[in-house]
Amino acid sequence: MNWDKLLHNGRRKDKSDSELTFGKKNWGLKEQISAREEIERDFDRILFLAPTRRLADKTQVFPLEQNDSVRTRLTHSYEVSNLARSVGTQLAYDYANLFSDEEGLKREGKLTRTLPSLLAAIGLAHDLGNPPFGHQGESAIQDWFATNAEMIFPKEDGKISHIYNDFIQFDGNSQTIRLLTQLQVLNDKFGINLTYATLSAMLKYPQSSAYVARKNEAIQSWTEENNNNSKDCPYSKATWKKHGYCYSEARIIEDVWAETGLAEGIRHPLTYIMEACDDIAYSVLDAEDIIKKGLASFHDLINHLKHYMACERDKSNIDTSVDKELQKTKLAVIERLVQKSVTKHDDFSKPSLDLTPAELNDVSMQMFRVFAMNELVASVTTSFAQNLDRLMSKDKPIKDLMSLCDASILCDALKDFDKKWGYKNKSVLRLELEGHNYIHNLMDMLWIGIHGRLNKSDPKKSKTPFGEYAYGRISENYRRVFKDESNSLPNAYKEAQLLTDAISGMTDSYLIDLHNELKALYKNP
């Protein structure tokens, strides 16, 4: 890897135009004609998208939340973007030597502009492909396709092709890549035409669903042939369980890798920072939202952290393989945070301030948030600088950056708090279940309008009055891509993709409204 390619500011459309006009040999980076870098423009292109605005009505943790101070996918994305930009700014100014193979960037001051801008852009875009109702929405889509797979996907040699894992293992990250490269139809097929640097860094999981399946099958087959003993298996698992792009975008991703020097299974080093900032945002800020909603108190959080520390100490005393000094360093991060937060809470508790219990809870959590994010951001920045050689290695890719940080136990402790006090709260679980059912039912109804439409000799139910109406309620952009005659994908794939495009593009409230509208007409389809 080298930073000259990793920060490639050319665009796919510019390359295509250059090849058509001059031939491949003359393809190069776009000549700058303004004071702004091309990578700086990517953030703006993402910011002004309609799908970005729709994140305001998509669940972060709490579905259909009426409290405006509780976070949505949009506010979460802004916060991840801000954290990522902060890390990028510090790296560009304090660790410029890390990027020394790109002298031009350093001499002209470009690094201090491109690095923060690139990280801000991928932070803002990282959840664009997520469906309504958060991760429960992903699960609902996966379940629907798994349940109906035998009916809707053709088989080859008795097996469903790996390409359909794009839907059976649906992932919002892959949908993000598709949304930005294929579904924002203007007057060409380049989407919003982001730079190669942004597209490659945005790819959270640089692998296809087929790649993951082939890896798993090789291990399973070898294990079965060797009496279920996987100890000496020569095959390795994929670094990540999830996939990051769909079969339909494979050629685009291959082009991105060719231009940036990356390959399948090899992640852009800056992606690790975005992922870590996502961890920071939802571990710290979800805890703040849980307390804002009254599901727990500031004291509940502090007691949880103290108990978590005690348990970790007990584990390290029993487990002789644990590095005691490293564990001590990691636990010291939580100790500092607890001490600072409790001291501020005591200051706010003084009678002279006359704060109500609710106000005391709120301001104490605000200071906790500040202290926690400072610890985590500083730790991520330092860890990235210290481990950059490992993060840029193509031989044994690192799974994530946060686990390498001194503050990793703090992040784990906060996630544990979020899970116990927020995600498992019965009110949250009830709304998630409702969302799951809404998605399943709506997919059933939209499928009637989609299935068989491309097969003119056998339109089945799609041409019934209900089928026509349901199909017409899908975004025109998505339908145009679906009907594109130059699209050579199998019909079954295109049908499944239109359904996921439609569901993923909806907001929480729009999905419910459309569900109720179609349900009233579905009595006699």
C-alpha positions as CSV (number, residue, x, y, z in Angstrom):
1,M,0.0,0.0,0.0
2,N,1.1,3.6,-0.5
3,W,-0.7,6.8,0.3
4,D,-0.4,8.2,-3.2
5,K,-2.9,5.6,-4.3
6,L,-4.9,5.4,-1.1
7,L,-5.7,9.1,-1.3
8,H,-6.5,8.9,-5.0
9,N,-8.6,12.0,-5.8
10,G,-9.7,10.9,-9.3
11,R,-13.3,9.9,-10.1
12,R,-14.7,7.0,-12.0
13,K,-16.5,9.2,-14.5
14,D,-13.4,11.3,-15.2
15,K,-11.6,8.0,-15.9
16,S,-14.3,6.9,-18.3
17,D,-14.4,10.2,-20.1
18,S,-10.6,10.1,-20.4
19,E,-10.5,6.6,-21.8
20,L,-13.2,7.4,-24.4
21,T,-11.4,10.6,-25.5
22,F,-7.7,9.8,-25.2
23,G,-7.3,6.1,-24.4
24,K,-6.2,4.4,-21.2
25,K,-2.6,5.6,-21.3
26,N,-3.6,9.2,-20.8
27,W,-5.7,8.5,-17.7
28,G,-4.5,10.5,-14.7
29,L,-5.7,12.6,-11.7
30,K,-8.0,15.4,-12.5
31,E,-6.2,18.8,-12.8
32,Q,-7.1,21.1,-10.0
33,I,-8.8,24.3,-11.2
34,S,-10.1,25.6,-7.9
35,A,-8.9,26.1,-4.3
36,R,-10.7,22.9,-3.1
37,E,-9.5,19.4,-3.3
38,E,-11.6,16.8,-5.0
39,I,-11.8,14.7,-1.8
40,E,-13.1,17.8,0.0
41,R,-16.1,17.9,-2.4
42,D,-17.2,14.3,-1.5
43,F,-18.5,15.3,1.9
44,D,-20.7,18.0,0.3
45,R,-22.0,15.5,-2.3
46,I,-23.1,13.2,0.5
47,L,-24.4,15.9,2.8
48,F,-26.9,17.2,0.2
49,L,-28.3,13.8,-0.7
50,A,-32.0,13.0,0.0
51,P,-31.0,9.6,1.5
52,T,-28.9,11.6,4.0
53,R,-31.9,13.7,5.0
54,R,-34.0,10.6,5.4
55,L,-31.7,9.4,8.2
56,A,-33.5,11.9,10.4
57,D,-36.5,9.4,10.4
58,K,-34.5,6.2,10.8
59,T,-33.9,4.4,14.1
60,Q,-30.6,4.6,15.8
61,V,-31.6,2.6,19.0
62,F,-35.1,3.7,19.9
63,P,-37.7,3.3,17.2
64,L,-40.2,6.0,16.6
65,E,-38.8,8.1,19.4
66,Q,-40.8,11.3,20.2
67,N,-38.0,12.9,22.3
68,D,-36.1,15.2,20.0
69,S,-33.0,15.1,22.1
70,V,-32.6,11.3,21.6
71,R,-30.5,10.4,18.6
72,T,-31.6,9.3,15.1
73,R,-29.4,7.8,12.4
74,L,-28.8,11.3,11.1
75,T,-27.5,12.8,14.3
76,H,-25.5,9.6,14.9
77,S,-23.9,9.9,11.4
78,Y,-23.1,13.6,12.1
79,E,-21.4,12.6,15.3
80,V,-19.4,9.8,13.7
81,S,-18.3,12.2,11.0
82,N,-17.2,14.8,13.5
83,L,-15.2,12.2,15.5
84,A,-13.6,10.9,12.4
85,R,-12.7,14.4,11.2
86,S,-11.1,15.1,14.6
87,V,-8.9,12.0,14.4
88,G,-7.9,12.9,10.8
89,T,-7.0,16.4,11.8
90,Q,-4.8,15.3,14.6
91,L,-3.1,12.7,12.4
92,A,-2.5,15.2,9.6
93,Y,-0.9,17.8,11.9
94,D,0.8,15.7,14.6
95,Y,1.7,12.5,12.7
96,A,2.4,13.7,9.2
97,N,5.5,11.5,9.0
98,L,3.1,8.5,8.8
99,F,2.2,9.6,5.3
100,S,5.7,10.5,4.2
101,D,5.5,8.5,1.0
102,E,3.2,11.2,-0.4
103,E,5.6,14.2,-0.3
104,G,3.3,16.3,-2.5
105,L,0.5,16.2,0.0
106,K,2.8,17.3,2.8
107,R,4.6,20.0,0.9
108,E,1.5,21.6,-0.4
109,G,-0.5,21.2,2.8
110,K,-3.0,18.9,1.1
111,L,-2.8,16.3,3.8
112,T,-4.3,18.6,6.4
113,R,-7.3,19.1,4.1
114,T,-7.8,15.7,2.4
115,L,-7.4,13.4,5.4
116,P,-10.0,15.1,7.7
117,S,-12.3,15.6,4.8
118,L,-12.1,12.0,3.7
119,L,-12.8,10.7,7.2
120,A,-15.7,13.1,7.7
121,A,-17.2,11.9,4.4
122,I,-17.1,8.2,5.1
123,G,-18.3,8.9,8.7
124,L,-21.3,10.7,7.3
125,A,-22.1,8.0,4.7
126,H,-21.5,4.9,6.8
127,D,-25.1,4.2,7.6
128,L,-26.8,5.4,4.4
129,G,-27.8,1.9,3.3
130,N,-29.3,0.9,6.6
131,P,-33.0,0.0,6.4
132,P,-35.7,1.3,8.8
133,F,-35.8,0.2,12.4
134,G,-32.0,-0.1,12.8
135,H,-30.3,-3.5,13.0
136,Q,-33.7,-5.1,13.5
137,G,-34.5,-4.0,9.9
138,E,-31.4,-5.8,8.6
139,S,-32.5,-8.9,10.5
140,A,-36.0,-8.7,9.1
141,I,-34.8,-8.5,5.5
142,Q,-32.4,-11.4,6.1
143,D,-35.2,-13.5,7.6
144,W,-37.6,-12.8,4.8
145,F,-35.2,-14.0,2.1
146,A,-34.1,-17.0,4.2
147,T,-37.7,-18.0,4.6
148,N,-38.5,-17.6,0.9
149,A,-35.2,-18.6,-0.6
150,E,-36.3,-22.0,-1.9
151,M,-39.3,-20.3,-3.7
152,I,-37.6,-17.3,-5.2
153,F,-34.0,-18.2,-6.0
154,P,-33.1,-20.7,-8.7
155,K,-30.7,-23.6,-8.0
156,E,-27.5,-24.6,-9.8
157,D,-26.4,-28.3,-9.2
158,G,-29.0,-28.5,-6.4
159,K,-27.7,-25.4,-4.6
160,I,-28.7,-21.7,-4.5
161,S,-25.9,-19.6,-6.1
162,H,-23.6,-17.7,-3.7
163,I,-24.7,-14.4,-5.4
164,Y,-28.1,-14.7,-3.6
165,N,-26.3,-14.4,-0.2
166,D,-26.4,-10.7,-0.9
167,F,-30.0,-10.9,0.2
168,I,-30.1,-13.9,2.6
169,Q,-27.2,-12.2,4.5
170,F,-28.3,-8.7,3.6
171,D,-26.1,-6.0,5.0
172,G,-26.6,-2.2,5.2
173,N,-22.9,-1.6,4.4
174,S,-23.2,-3.2,1.0
175,Q,-26.4,-1.2,0.4
176,T,-24.5,2.0,1.1
177,I,-22.1,1.3,-1.7
178,R,-24.9,0.5,-4.0
179,L,-26.9,3.6,-3.1
180,L,-24.0,5.9,-3.8
181,T,-22.7,4.3,-7.0
182,Q,-25.9,3.1,-8.7
183,L,-29.1,4.4,-7.3
184,Q,-28.6,8.2,-7.3
185,V,-29.5,8.4,-11.0
186,L,-28.6,11.7,-12.7
187,N,-27.7,11.5,-16.3
188,D,-25.2,8.6,-16.1
189,K,-24.4,5.4,-14.2
190,F,-21.8,6.8,-11.8
191,G,-24.1,7.7,-8.9
192,I,-22.8,10.7,-7.2
193,N,-19.3,10.0,-8.6
194,L,-17.2,10.0,-5.4
195,T,-13.4,9.9,-5.6
196,Y,-11.6,6.5,-5.6
197,A,-10.2,7.4,-2.1
198,T,-13.6,7.9,-0.6
199,L,-15.1,4.8,-2.2
200,S,-12.3,2.5,-1.1
201,A,-12.3,3.9,2.5
202,M,-16.0,3.6,2.6
203,L,-15.9,-0.1,2.0
204,K,-16.1,-1.3,5.6
205,Y,-15.9,-5.0,4.7
206,P,-13.8,-5.4,1.5
207,Q,-15.3,-8.7,0.6
208,S,-18.3,-10.1,-1.2
209,S,-20.9,-12.5,0.3
210,A,-19.6,-15.1,-2.1
211,Y,-16.1,-14.7,-0.9
212,V,-17.2,-15.3,2.7
213,A,-19.3,-18.3,1.7
214,R,-16.4,-19.9,-0.3
215,K,-14.1,-19.4,2.7
216,N,-16.5,-21.0,5.1
217,E,-17.3,-23.9,2.7
218,A,-13.6,-24.7,2.2
219,I,-13.2,-25.0,6.0
220,Q,-16.3,-27.0,6.4
221,S,-15.4,-29.4,3.6
222,W,-11.9,-30.0,5.0
223,T,-13.2,-30.5,8.5
224,E,-15.7,-33.1,7.4
225,E,-13.0,-34.9,5.4
226,N,-10.8,-35.0,8.5
227,N,-13.2,-36.4,11.0
228,N,-14.5,-33.0,12.2
229,N,-11.0,-32.0,13.3
230,S,-10.4,-28.4,12.3
231,K,-7.1,-28.0,14.2
232,D,-4.7,-28.2,11.3
233,C,-7.1,-26.8,8.6
234,P,-5.0,-25.0,5.9
235,Y,-7.9,-22.7,5.1
236,S,-8.5,-19.4,6.9
237,K,-11.8,-17.7,7.7
238,A,-12.6,-14.4,6.2
239,T,-11.4,-11.6,8.5
240,W,-15.0,-10.3,8.8
241,K,-18.2,-12.2,8.9
242,K,-20.1,-9.6,6.9
243,H,-19.9,-8.6,3.3
244,G,-19.3,-5.0,2.1
245,Y,-20.6,-4.9,-1.5
246,C,-23.1,-6.8,-3.7
247,Y,-22.5,-8.9,-6.8
248,S,-24.2,-6.1,-8.8
249,E,-21.4,-3.7,-7.8
250,A,-18.5,-6.1,-8.2
251,R,-17.0,-4.4,-11.3
252,I,-17.1,-1.0,-9.7
253,I,-15.3,-2.3,-6.6
254,E,-12.7,-4.1,-8.8
255,D,-12.0,-0.8,-10.5
256,V,-11.7,1.0,-7.2
257,W,-9.2,-1.6,-6.0
258,A,-7.2,-1.4,-9.2
259,E,-6.8,2.4,-8.8
260,T,-6.1,2.3,-5.0
261,G,-3.8,-0.7,-4.8
262,L,-6.2,-2.7,-2.7
263,A,-7.9,-6.1,-3.1
264,E,-10.5,-8.4,-1.8
265,G,-10.0,-9.0,2.0
266,I,-7.7,-5.9,2.3
267,R,-9.1,-2.9,4.0
268,H,-8.2,0.8,3.5
269,P,-6.4,1.8,6.6
270,L,-8.6,4.8,7.2
271,T,-11.7,2.6,7.3
272,Y,-10.4,1.4,10.7
273,I,-10.7,4.9,12.1
274,M,-14.3,5.3,10.8
275,E,-15.2,2.0,12.4
276,A,-13.6,2.9,15.7
277,C,-15.4,6.3,15.7
278,D,-18.7,4.5,15.1
279,D,-17.9,2.3,18.1
280,I,-17.2,5.5,20.2
281,A,-20.4,7.1,19.0
282,Y,-22.8,4.3,19.8
283,S,-21.1,3.1,23.0
284,V,-21.0,6.5,24.6
285,L,-23.9,8.3,23.1
286,D,-26.3,5.4,23.3
287,A,-25.6,5.3,27.0
288,E,-26.4,9.0,27.2
289,D,-29.7,8.4,25.3
290,I,-30.6,5.5,27.6
291,I,-30.3,7.9,30.6
292,K,-32.1,10.7,28.8
293,K,-35.0,8.4,28.3
294,G,-35.0,7.5,32.0
295,L,-34.2,3.8,31.5
296,A,-31.2,4.2,33.8
297,S,-29.5,6.9,35.9
298,F,-26.0,8.4,36.0
299,H,-25.4,6.4,39.2
300,D,-26.5,3.2,37.4
301,L,-23.8,3.8,34.8
302,I,-21.1,4.6,37.3
303,N,-22.0,1.5,39.3
304,H,-22.0,-0.6,36.2
305,L,-18.4,0.6,35.3
306,K,-17.1,-0.1,38.8
307,H,-18.6,-3.6,38.7
308,Y,-17.2,-4.2,35.2
309,M,-13.7,-3.2,36.4
310,A,-13.9,-5.6,39.3
311,C,-15.0,-8.5,37.1
312,E,-12.1,-7.8,34.6
313,R,-9.6,-7.8,37.5
314,D,-10.9,-11.1,38.7
315,K,-10.7,-12.6,35.2
316,S,-7.1,-11.4,34.7
317,N,-6.1,-12.9,38.1
318,I,-7.4,-16.3,37.1
319,D,-6.2,-16.2,33.4
320,T,-2.5,-16.5,33.4
321,S,-2.3,-15.7,29.7
322,V,-3.5,-12.1,30.3
323,D,-0.8,-9.3,30.1
324,K,-1.2,-7.9,33.6
325,E,0.5,-4.6,32.8
326,L,-1.6,-4.0,29.6
327,Q,-4.7,-4.9,31.5
328,K,-3.8,-2.5,34.3
329,T,-3.3,0.3,31.7
330,K,-6.7,-0.4,30.1
331,L,-8.5,-0.5,33.4
332,A,-6.8,2.8,34.4
333,V,-8.8,4.5,31.5
334,I,-12.1,3.6,33.2
335,E,-10.8,4.6,36.6
336,R,-9.8,8.0,35.4
337,L,-13.2,8.4,33.7
338,V,-15.2,7.4,36.8
339,Q,-13.1,9.6,39.0
340,K,-13.5,12.7,36.8
341,S,-17.2,12.1,36.3
342,V,-18.0,11.5,40.0
343,T,-16.0,14.6,40.9
344,K,-18.0,16.7,38.5
345,H,-21.3,15.1,39.7
346,D,-20.4,16.1,43.3
347,D,-19.7,19.6,42.2
348,F,-23.0,19.9,40.5
349,S,-24.7,18.4,43.6
350,K,-23.9,21.5,45.7
351,P,-27.0,23.0,47.3
352,S,-26.0,26.4,45.9
353,L,-26.6,25.2,42.3
354,D,-30.2,24.1,43.3
355,L,-30.4,21.5,40.5
356,T,-33.4,19.2,40.3
357,P,-32.6,15.4,40.2
358,A,-33.3,15.4,36.4
359,E,-31.1,18.4,35.8
360,L,-28.3,16.8,37.9
361,N,-28.6,13.6,35.9
362,D,-28.5,15.5,32.6
363,V,-25.5,17.7,33.3
364,S,-23.5,14.8,34.9
365,M,-24.0,12.8,31.8
366,Q,-23.0,15.7,29.6
367,M,-19.6,15.8,31.4
368,F,-19.3,12.0,31.3
369,R,-19.8,12.1,27.6
370,V,-17.1,14.7,27.2
371,F,-14.6,12.8,29.3
372,A,-15.4,9.5,27.8
373,M,-15.1,10.7,24.2
374,N,-11.8,12.5,24.9
375,E,-10.3,9.2,26.3
376,L,-11.6,7.1,23.4
377,V,-10.6,9.5,20.6
378,A,-7.1,10.1,22.0
379,S,-6.7,6.3,22.4
380,V,-7.8,5.6,18.8
381,T,-5.5,8.3,17.4
382,T,-2.5,7.0,19.3
383,S,-3.2,3.4,18.5
384,F,-3.6,4.1,14.8
385,A,-0.2,5.8,14.7
386,Q,1.4,3.0,16.7
387,N,-0.1,0.1,14.7
388,L,-0.2,1.6,11.2
389,D,2.3,-1.0,9.8
390,R,-0.1,-3.8,10.9
391,L,-3.2,-2.0,9.6
392,M,-1.5,-1.6,6.2
393,S,-0.3,-5.2,6.0
394,K,-1.8,-7.3,3.2
395,D,-0.7,-10.6,4.7
396,K,-2.7,-10.8,7.9
397,P,-5.4,-8.1,8.0
398,I,-6.3,-6.8,11.4
399,K,-10.0,-7.2,12.2
400,D,-10.5,-3.8,14.0
401,L,-8.6,-0.9,15.5
402,M,-10.6,-0.5,18.8
403,S,-9.3,-3.8,20.2
404,L,-5.8,-2.5,19.9
405,C,-6.5,0.6,21.9
406,D,-5.8,1.2,25.6
407,A,-9.5,2.3,25.9
408,S,-10.9,-0.9,24.5
409,I,-12.2,-2.1,27.8
410,L,-14.0,1.2,28.4
411,C,-15.7,0.8,25.0
412,D,-16.6,-2.8,25.9
413,A,-18.0,-1.8,29.3
414,L,-20.2,0.9,27.8
415,K,-21.5,-1.5,25.1
416,D,-22.4,-3.9,27.9
417,F,-24.2,-1.2,29.7
418,D,-26.1,-0.2,26.5
419,K,-27.1,-3.8,25.9
420,K,-28.4,-4.5,29.5
421,W,-30.1,-1.2,30.2
422,G,-31.2,-0.1,26.7
423,Y,-31.3,-2.7,23.9
424,K,-33.0,-5.3,26.1
425,N,-35.5,-3.0,27.6
426,K,-39.0,-4.4,27.0
427,S,-40.3,-1.2,25.4
428,V,-37.4,-1.3,22.9
429,L,-37.8,-5.0,22.2
430,R,-41.6,-4.5,21.6
431,L,-41.1,-1.7,19.1
432,E,-38.3,-3.6,17.3
433,L,-40.7,-6.6,17.0
434,E,-43.4,-4.3,15.5
435,G,-40.8,-3.0,13.1
436,H,-39.8,-6.5,12.1
437,N,-43.4,-7.5,11.4
438,Y,-44.0,-4.3,9.4
439,I,-41.0,-5.0,7.2
440,H,-42.0,-8.7,6.6
441,N,-45.6,-7.8,5.8
442,L,-44.6,-5.0,3.4
443,M,-42.0,-7.2,1.6
444,D,-44.8,-9.8,1.1
445,M,-47.0,-7.2,-0.5
446,L,-44.3,-5.4,-2.6
447,W,-43.1,-8.8,-3.9
448,I,-46.5,-9.3,-5.6
449,G,-45.9,-6.2,-7.6
450,I,-42.3,-7.2,-8.4
451,H,-42.1,-10.9,-9.0
452,G,-42.6,-12.0,-12.7
453,R,-42.7,-8.4,-14.0
454,L,-39.5,-8.9,-16.1
455,N,-40.9,-12.2,-17.6
456,K,-43.3,-10.9,-20.1
457,S,-44.7,-14.3,-21.0
458,D,-45.6,-15.0,-17.3
459,P,-46.3,-11.9,-15.3
460,K,-48.1,-13.8,-12.6
461,K,-49.7,-11.6,-10.0
462,S,-47.6,-8.5,-10.7
463,K,-50.1,-7.4,-13.4
464,T,-53.1,-7.7,-11.1
465,P,-54.6,-4.3,-9.9
466,F,-53.0,-4.8,-6.5
467,G,-49.6,-5.8,-8.1
468,E,-49.7,-2.7,-10.4
469,Y,-50.5,-0.4,-7.5
470,A,-47.8,-1.9,-5.2
471,Y,-45.2,-1.7,-7.9
472,G,-46.1,1.9,-8.7
473,R,-45.4,2.9,-5.0
474,I,-41.7,1.9,-5.4
475,S,-39.3,4.8,-6.1
476,E,-39.1,5.6,-9.8
477,N,-35.3,5.7,-9.6
478,Y,-35.2,2.2,-8.3
479,R,-37.7,1.0,-10.9
480,R,-35.6,2.6,-13.7
481,V,-32.5,0.7,-12.6
482,F,-34.6,-2.5,-12.3
483,K,-35.9,-2.3,-15.9
484,D,-32.6,-1.2,-17.4
485,E,-32.2,-3.6,-20.4
486,S,-28.4,-3.3,-20.2
487,N,-28.5,-4.9,-16.8
488,S,-27.5,-8.5,-17.4
489,L,-28.0,-9.9,-13.9
490,P,-30.4,-12.8,-13.5
491,N,-34.1,-11.8,-13.2
492,A,-34.3,-13.4,-9.7
493,Y,-31.4,-11.3,-8.6
494,K,-32.9,-8.1,-10.0
495,E,-36.2,-8.8,-8.4
496,A,-34.7,-9.4,-5.0
497,Q,-32.6,-6.3,-5.4
498,L,-35.5,-4.0,-6.2
499,L,-37.2,-5.3,-3.1
500,T,-34.2,-4.5,-0.9
501,D,-33.6,-1.2,-2.6
502,A,-37.2,-0.2,-1.9
503,I,-37.3,-1.3,1.8
504,S,-33.8,0.1,2.6
505,G,-34.7,3.5,1.1
506,M,-37.7,4.0,3.4
507,T,-37.8,5.9,6.6
508,D,-39.5,4.3,9.7
509,S,-42.7,6.3,9.4
510,Y,-43.0,6.1,5.7
511,L,-42.6,2.3,5.9
512,I,-45.4,2.1,8.4
513,D,-47.7,4.4,6.4
514,L,-47.1,2.4,3.1
515,H,-47.6,-0.8,5.0
516,N,-51.0,0.4,6.3
517,E,-52.0,1.8,2.9
518,L,-51.2,-1.4,1.1
519,K,-52.7,-3.6,3.8
520,A,-56.1,-1.9,3.4
521,L,-56.0,-2.8,-0.4
522,Y,-54.5,-6.3,0.1
523,K,-57.7,-8.0,1.3
524,N,-58.6,-9.2,-2.2
525,P,-55.4,-8.8,-4.3
